[in-house]
């Protein structure tokens, strides 16, 4: 086998592994779990789902209202009616700071983490703040993305497997999709920030003009200081992207050199 083909398969395999263990596996394991919790059907949650959630939530932020003994234990989180986020790696982190949220009570401000399939962090408190300025709760946005996310990743994983298994030129272009994942996420995230900031309601206790929330960096909304930065999941997406680009060009190089030898 041509050396560049071997490299392409190695790069693609690494991209697939990162994608699987960072997002696809925890999304599959936790799929529908929050709906069961909301419906009072916690007894229907599989032990596999609980194990995956417990594993992926090690060291993650938990709401300040969560009992410490319930951290990283889904059963105890449910029993204590704690705020439960999804299992997949968080991609982007946003936090708000304000005088009415003292550092002693909220050392990290009001943080919320955005995932492919939902949210984690102080989601309830953030929605309360959004209501204060006339903004919709977060779950209003991204319905379509959250609904198709798991299926899109499974389809993408299948495409990468086909790229690894078969040396067809047209399959090479499949790798451009995972290569674009960081840009796709930022574009979608930015769109929804714009939508929320430009679709304010009159119910807000504090009236502000339509605005564009900060996508990256620090900003100011009313009396709140905002911080918006990528987190571990985004860096995993960047790794998937770079490996996919390397796989694409390695196979392109192999095809050209094989044709030149004929």
Number of C-alpha atoms within 10 A of each C-alpha: 6 12 11 18 21 16 17 25 24 16 21 25 20 16 27 24 14 17 23 17 15 20 25 23 18 22 27 17 19 21 16 12 18 17 11 14 16 10 9 11 12 17 10 10 16 12 12 11 20 18 16 19 23 16 14 17 20 11 9 13 17 21 23 16 12 16 14 12 9 16 20 21 17 20 17 15 18 16 10 13 13 18 17 20 24 24 28 28 26 26 23 24 22 23 20 22 20 14 9 9 15 12 12 8 10 14 12 15 20 23 24 24 24 23 23 24 24 22 22 24 24 22 21 16 14 19 15 14 18 18 19 15 21 21 21 21 16 19 12 9 16 16 13 8 14 15 13 13 18 20 14 13 19 17 12 18 19 14 20 23 15 15 25 22 11 11 15 13 12 8 16 23 13 18 24 14 15 28 23 17 16 19 14 13 17 17 13 13 17 16 16 18 18 17 18 21 20 15 12 20 13 12 12 16 10 11 14 15 9 13 15 16 20 18 21 16 11 15 14 13 14 10 11 16 15 22 20 20 16 18 16 14 22 21 14 21 24 19 19 27 23 17 23 29 21 20 30 24 17 20 24 18 16 20 17 10 13 11 8 8 6 5
